[in-house]
């Protein structure tokens, strides 16, 4: 069976246009945890006892493969009958994309798009309570090719190359936005009210031009992308991805793009220039860089990400955003794990693949928690490695603390991107394997404790799981953060 999630309606128009700001996806799912240990159950014991109390639980919501049905759910907000059906009808193989605040999801049935509420909008405060999972869509948006989450919106690419920006909270269409009508990937909202668009290169259509535009579609006289270096930089209208764009990931002010050839492109938004900058002090720019050739490194494309002094990050297959305050995004492949972060007007990076340990196998999924900066890697042999990470005094991402490693089920079980998905909460990771119909919960008591396998649960519905999201009630910042998140 397939289990997949793509990187990412009350159909009314809302007039903008204010600057689009990013809703920080932080502190989803505050879990109050007590003594723990592994446990297992099956279909006849769905309401197994949890040694941990999930004070504000999340909801694993998933579609089924092969036939039309309703969205299914594993509900942590209740203590019995946690595996249940929702009333939201869906077609076979529907793709689900979670909003950045963790509360709503986009559901793509073939080419019909709907916005769905997880029912967790009111899970904070003294009167915390849940609602039913329900569709917010009066009528689906037809002709949709792809959907991604960007800031507090969903961005839609239609089959005809046009684009829409929807409010993630209710699916309302943002009006007053003039996007190109020849998009090949959904537009992304950027800090400052501009947008990143993706169109086919006029000379080599298989390549994709990445352009920053104003809401009215203009790019200024020279373009809106400042290409470093600090001295002698210049404005450019676009940068280019060879072989198209596979995936993107965003934090508040940092966008990372995975090109079809496995290389990366980066853009830092909202950078305020300092004294001595060619544009003068106090200007706010979208910044990238073109790295020159050296004795040990070839010349890079505009926006390409280096490994340091000796080369460029290449052969990447996936991107995963984190919620770290220093704008960290993971770039990974079967045998690579890079953490790339925005530092002033340029990126830094750290190589953390060593957290896999020995005999880990190929990395097939990566996810990060939202409250304590932990990263989990899942392998094609069913191994899970979890480590916390931070940004050191040199502004480079590094692993921190001990790495926890678990073998999930039998090593001979089938683990692949077609049947396994790794999802994250605040202090928790969920792993769903549709080949074995099993849900694994891996959690920690707090930000100071190690991660461990909390429970293993079998349920027949999971055998047909296709696309899954772990919905949460999101807050603006980490619950234990003293940091001022001014971007």
C-alpha positions as a printed Julia matrix, in Angstrom:
487×3 Matrix{Float64}:
   0.0    0.0     0.0
   1.06   3.58   -0.54
   1.5    6.12    2.22
   2.48   9.48    0.85
   2.15  13.15    1.65
   2.92  15.82   -0.92
   4.91  18.87    0.07
   1.86  20.53   -0.17
 -13.1   26.1     0.67
 -15.62  28.29    1.35
 -14.76  29.9    -1.93
 -14.93  33.62   -1.33
 -12.46  36.35   -2.06
 -10.71  38.37    0.6
  -9.06  41.66   -0.25
  -5.54  42.01    0.94
  -3.06  43.38    0.35
  -1.12  43.81    3.53
   2.45  42.48    3.83
   2.35  38.71    4.17
   3.98  37.59    7.39
   4.86  34.08    8.44
   2.95  32.37   11.21
   5.69  30.65   13.16
   4.95  26.96   13.4
   6.05  26.47   16.96
   4.82  24.83   20.09
   2.25  22.57   18.58
   0.91  20.02   20.96
   2.05  20.65   24.54
   2.28  17.19   26.04
   2.32  16.53   29.76
   4.2   13.27   30.15
   4.8   10.99   33.09
   6.44   7.58   33.6
   6.6    5.57   30.44
   7.54   2.4    28.63
   6.8    0.61   25.41
   3.41  -0.98   24.89
   1.55  -2.66   22.09
  -2.03  -3.28   21.12
  -4.19  -4.43   18.23
  -7.62  -3.81   16.72
  -9.34  -5.32   19.76
  -7.49  -3.03   22.13
  -7.56   0.4    20.52
  -8.15   2.09   23.86
  -4.91   0.88   25.43
  -3.68   2.67   28.52
  -1.16   5.42   27.93
   1.38   5.83   30.71
   1.79   9.39   29.43
  -1.06  11.85   29.67
  -1.43  13.88   26.47
  -2.83  17.08   27.95
  -3.35  18.71   24.57
  -3.19  15.91   22.05
  -2.96  15.92   18.32
  -4.85  14.08   15.61
  -3.28  11.79   13.04
  -5.57  12.27   10.03
  -5.11  10.11    6.96
  -6.68   9.18    3.65
  -7.04   5.66    2.26
  -5.75   4.14   -0.94
  -7.73   2.3    -3.57
 -11.3    3.43   -2.94
 -13.41   6.42   -1.92
 -14.16   6.64    1.79
 -13.95   9.2     4.59
 -10.84  10.59    6.25
  -9.7    8.37    9.11
  -8.16   9.47   12.39
  -6.07   8.43   15.37
  -7.2   10.9    18.04
  -4.91  11.65   20.99
  -7.45  14.05   22.5
  -9.53  11.1    23.76
  -8.56   8.1    25.85
 -10.79   5.48   24.2
 -11.77   4.61   20.64
  -8.82   6.58   19.36
  -9.01   5.02   15.89
 -12.14   6.4    14.27
 -13.67   7.73   11.07
 -14.45  11.36   10.35
 -17.45  12.54    8.35
 -15.28  14.16    5.67
 -15.78  12.28    2.41
 -12.73  11.77    0.24
 -11.8   10.04   -2.97
  -9.22   7.29   -3.29
  -5.59   8.31   -2.81
  -6.33  11.84   -1.61
  -3.25  13.93   -0.84
  -3.18  15.84    2.47
  -1.05  18.92    3.23
  -0.92  20.4     6.74
  -1.01  24.15    7.27
   1.94  25.81    8.99
  -0.12  26.45   12.12
  -1.04  22.78   12.28
  -4.8   23.3    12.47
  -6.17  22.98    8.93
  -5.26  20.77    6.02
  -5.59  20.95    2.28
  -7.16  17.82    0.75
  -6.53  17.2    -2.93
  -8.91  14.63   -4.43
  -7.58  14.09   -7.91
  -7.67  17.71   -9.1
 -10.36  18.92   -6.65
  -9.1   20.88   -3.64
 -10.87  21.32   -0.31
  -9.78  22.83    3.01
 -10.51  20.76    6.12
 -10.5   21.76    9.8
  -8.8   19.35   12.22
 -11.15  20.54   14.98
  -8.22  21.68   17.13
  -8.64  25.45   16.8
  -9.5   25.9    20.47
  -6.98  23.63   22.17
  -5.27  26.4    24.15
  -6.47  28.46   27.09
  -8.62  27.73   30.1
 -11.55  26.49   28.02
  -9.55  24.18   25.75
 -11.81  21.89   23.73
 -12.05  20.09   20.42
 -14.47  20.14   17.52
 -15.25  17.59   14.85
 -13.03  17.24   11.82
 -15.05  18.94    9.09
 -14.78  20.4     5.62
 -14.62  24.19    5.41
 -15.31  24.1     1.69
 -18.65  25.03    0.2
 -17.43  23.72   -3.16
 -14.04  22.31   -4.12
 -11.63  24.29   -6.27
 -11.33  22.34   -9.53
  -8.37  21.89  -11.85
  -5.67  21.88   -9.16
  -2.29  20.29   -9.85
  -0.41  20.91   -6.57
  -0.76  22.56   -3.16
   1.89  23.67   -0.66
   1.76  25.47    2.69
   3.45  28.88    2.72
   3.37  31.28    5.68
  -0.27  31.29    6.91
  -1.59  30.35    3.48
  -1.97  27.5     1.07
  -0.56  28.17   -2.39
  -2.27  26.48   -5.32
  -0.9   25.6    -8.75
  -3.68  24.95  -11.24
  -3.45  22.7   -14.26
  -3.56  25.7   -16.6
  -0.46  27.27  -15.01
  -2.32  29.89  -12.99
  -2.01  30.22   -9.24
  -4.11  31.05   -6.19
  -3.25  32.0    -2.63
  -5.72  30.79    0.02
  -6.04  31.74    3.65
  -5.07  28.55    5.5
  -7.62  29.24    8.25
 -10.68  28.97    5.99
  -9.68  28.65    2.37
 -10.69  32.17    1.35
  -8.98  33.35   -1.82
  -6.59  36.28   -1.45
  -7.44  38.88   -4.07
  -5.31  41.7    -5.44
  -2.48  39.3    -6.26
  -1.14  39.21   -9.82
   0.77  35.95  -10.31
   2.11  34.73  -13.67
  -0.21  32.49  -15.67
   2.6   30.09  -16.63
   3.65  28.76  -13.24
   5.23  25.32  -12.95
   5.29  25.21   -9.11
   3.08  26.97   -6.52
   4.14  30.54   -5.66
   5.56  31.13   -2.17
   4.76  34.07    0.1
   7.83  35.92    1.37
   8.48  38.26    4.24
   7.76  41.84    3.2
   4.74  41.2     0.99
   6.59  39.82   -2.05
   6.23  36.4    -3.63
   8.52  33.81   -5.14
   7.31  32.49   -8.49
   8.47  29.55  -10.59
   8.22  29.6   -14.38
   9.8   27.66  -17.25
  13.06  29.08  -18.54
  12.52  30.61  -21.99
  15.67  29.04  -23.48
  15.57  25.65  -21.73
  11.97  24.97  -20.65
  13.04  21.97  -18.55
  14.8   24.43  -16.24
  12.85  26.68  -13.88
  13.38  30.4   -13.3
  12.82  31.49   -9.7
  11.73  35.13   -9.48
  10.73  37.47   -6.65
   7.76  39.66   -7.56
   5.63  42.28   -5.89
   1.96  41.56   -5.3
   1.14  43.34   -8.54
   3.54  41.1   -10.47
   6.28  43.68  -11.0
   9.96  43.06  -10.31
  11.28  46.61  -10.21
  13.73  48.05  -12.73
  16.59  45.62  -11.99
  14.92  42.76  -10.11
  14.26  42.2    -6.42
  16.97  39.62   -5.61
  20.22  41.1    -4.28
  23.12  38.85   -5.25
  26.03  39.06   -2.84
  28.96  39.58   -2.21
  28.62  42.44    0.25
  30.86  44.68   -1.9
  30.02  44.89   -5.57
  26.76  42.97   -5.44
  23.94  43.47   -7.91
  20.2   43.04   -8.37
  18.88  40.12  -10.42
  15.39  39.28  -11.54
  15.72  35.53  -11.06
  17.87  32.5   -10.36
  17.49  29.16  -12.13
  17.01  25.52  -11.15
  18.27  22.87  -13.57
  15.66  20.19  -14.32
  12.86  22.02  -12.55
  11.9   22.34   -8.88
  11.23  19.26   -6.78
  10.45  20.76   -3.38
  10.72  23.87   -1.23
  10.93  24.56    2.51
  10.52  27.84    4.39
  11.06  29.39    7.79
  10.16  32.96    8.7
  12.88  34.56    6.59
  14.64  31.69    4.79
  13.6   29.74    1.7
  15.42  26.66    0.44
  14.65  25.18   -2.98
  15.49  21.65   -4.13
  16.22  21.57   -7.85
  15.57  18.61  -10.11
  19.31  17.96  -10.44
  19.67  17.54   -6.64
  21.3   20.92   -5.97
  19.89  23.67   -3.75
  19.04  27.37   -4.1
  18.58  29.77   -1.18
  17.0   33.13   -0.45
  17.07  35.15    2.76
  14.22  37.68    3.05
  13.95  40.71    5.28
  17.7   41.36    5.54
  18.35  44.94    6.67
  21.54  46.38    5.22
  24.32  47.78    7.4
  26.76  50.67    7.0
  28.99  50.2     3.98
  26.52  48.16    1.96
  26.34  49.18   -1.74
  22.62  49.9    -1.3
  23.22  52.0     1.81
  22.25  51.26    5.39
  18.73  50.41    6.51
  17.45  48.92    3.24
  15.45  45.69    3.42
  16.43  43.13    0.81
  15.89  39.59   -0.44
  19.44  38.23   -0.59
  21.23  35.31   -2.24
  24.78  34.78   -3.53
  26.83  33.43   -6.41
  29.98  31.76   -5.15
  33.05  32.15   -7.38
  35.36  29.33   -8.4
  38.34  28.63   -6.14
  41.19  26.16   -6.3
  39.03  23.61   -4.51
  35.51  24.54   -5.7
  33.8   25.15   -9.02
  31.79  28.3    -9.67
  28.28  27.99   -8.33
  24.96  28.93   -9.83
  23.18  31.95   -8.33
  21.83  30.8    -4.97
  23.62  27.45   -4.85
  24.52  26.2    -1.34
  28.12  25.32   -0.55
  29.43  22.6     1.77
  31.99  25.15    2.91
  35.24  25.77    1.07
  35.43  22.58   -0.98
  32.21  22.14   -2.9
  28.43  22.37   -3.08
  25.65  20.35   -1.47
  24.48  17.96   -4.2
  22.36  14.83   -4.78
  19.71  15.93   -2.26
  16.29  14.25   -2.41
  14.28  15.93    0.38
  13.83  19.11    2.42
  12.29  19.44    5.89
  11.71  22.74    7.69
  12.41  23.06   11.4
  11.09  25.49   14.0
  14.43  26.52   15.4
  14.72  30.24   16.14
  17.74  30.53   13.81
  15.83  29.54   10.65
  17.17  26.02   10.13
  16.08  23.78    7.23
  17.24  20.19    6.68
  18.43  18.96    3.28
  18.82  15.22    3.05
  19.18  12.11    0.93
  19.69   8.39    1.55
  23.16   9.04    2.99
  23.25  12.8     3.7
  21.85  15.07    6.41
  22.68  18.76    6.14
  21.18  21.43    8.37
  21.27  24.81    6.61
  20.46  28.05    8.47
  20.13  31.73    7.63
  22.78  33.9     9.29
  22.46  37.62    8.53
  22.79  37.79    4.71
  24.2   34.31    4.03
  23.63  30.67    5.01
  25.67  28.42    7.27
  25.47  24.65    7.34
  26.25  21.6     9.46
  26.72  17.95    8.47
  24.77  15.82   10.99
  24.61  12.48    9.16
  26.72  10.9    11.92
  23.66  10.74   14.19
  22.49   7.71   12.2
  25.2    5.55   13.76
  26.33   2.24   12.29
  24.26  -0.03   10.04
  21.4    2.45    9.87
  20.47   1.86    6.25
  19.18   4.47    3.81
  17.36   7.52    5.15
  13.8    7.54    3.8
  12.16  10.26    5.94
  13.1   13.19    8.18
  10.95  15.19   10.6
  11.47  17.68   13.43
   9.54  18.44   16.6
   8.12  21.87   17.22
   8.92  22.54   20.88
  12.41  21.28   21.61
  14.34  21.19   18.31
  14.67  17.44   17.9
  15.2   15.75   14.54
  14.27  12.17   13.66
  15.52  10.07   10.76
  13.77   6.9     9.58
  15.63   4.26    7.57
  14.63   1.58    5.08
  15.43  -1.02    7.73
  12.95   0.41   10.24
  15.54   2.13   12.4
  14.77   5.51   13.93
  17.49   7.92   15.13
  16.5   11.0    17.18
  18.82  13.81   18.19
  18.33  17.35   19.36
  20.16  20.09   17.48
  21.18  23.68   17.99
  23.16  26.49   16.35
  26.58  27.02   17.96
  28.56  30.18   18.7
  29.9   30.14   15.14
  26.3   30.09   13.86
  26.62  26.55   12.51
  24.0   23.85   13.18
  25.27  21.02   15.42
  23.82  17.97   17.14
  23.3   18.35   20.89
  22.81  15.82   23.67
  22.57  12.08   23.23
  21.18  10.37   20.14
  18.38   7.88   20.78
  18.03   4.96   18.37
  15.15   2.49   18.07
  14.45  -0.53   15.89
  10.76  -0.26   14.99
   9.29  -3.73   14.65
  11.06  -6.54   12.87
  14.09  -5.56   10.83
  12.71  -7.68    7.97
   9.52  -5.61    7.74
   8.99  -3.55    4.61
  10.1    0.06    5.01
  10.04   2.43    2.05
   8.76   5.84    1.02
   5.73   4.05   -0.45
   4.49   2.66    2.87
   6.12   4.6     5.72
   5.69   8.15    6.95
   7.37  10.03    9.8
   5.42  12.86   11.47
   6.18  15.11   14.43
   4.5   16.92   17.32
   5.95  19.04   20.12
   7.81  16.29   21.99
   6.71  13.36   19.87
   7.24  11.51   16.61
   4.68   9.24   14.94
   5.7    6.57   12.45
   3.03   4.89   10.32
   3.82   1.73    8.36
   0.98   0.73    6.05
   2.73  -2.52    5.06
   2.32  -3.81    8.62
  -0.67  -1.66    9.67
   1.27  -0.31   12.63
   1.57   3.05   14.41
   4.68   3.77   16.51
   4.7    6.61   19.05
   8.16   7.87   20.08
   8.24  10.61   22.67
  10.06  12.36   25.51
   8.94  13.58   28.9
  10.4   17.03   28.34
  13.1   18.92   26.49
  15.69  17.47   28.86
  14.78  13.79   28.49
  15.77  11.26   25.84
  13.33  10.03   23.21
  12.12   6.44   23.43
   9.5    4.12   21.95
   6.36   4.79   23.94
   3.85   2.5    22.2
   3.24   0.27   19.22
  -0.33  -0.03   17.98
  -1.78  -2.17   15.19
  -5.0   -1.24   13.42
  -6.43  -2.63   10.19
  -7.29   0.83    8.83
  -3.59   1.62    8.67
  -3.11  -1.13    6.08
  -4.78   1.18    3.55
  -3.28   4.47    4.76
  -2.19   6.64    1.85
  -1.43  10.21    2.94
  -1.21  11.35    6.56
  -0.75  14.54    8.58
  -0.38  15.04   12.34
  -2.63  18.0    13.14
  -1.9   20.11   16.22
  -3.11  23.21   17.96
  -0.28  25.66   17.27
   0.98  28.55   19.35
   3.18  31.38   18.14
   6.41  30.37   19.91
   8.09  27.52   21.76
   6.41  27.19   25.14
   9.77  27.28   26.92
  11.39  29.93   24.72
  12.61  33.17   26.23
  13.7   34.31   22.79
  12.24  37.33   21.09
  11.17  36.18   17.64
  11.43  39.43   15.76
  12.06  38.86   12.08
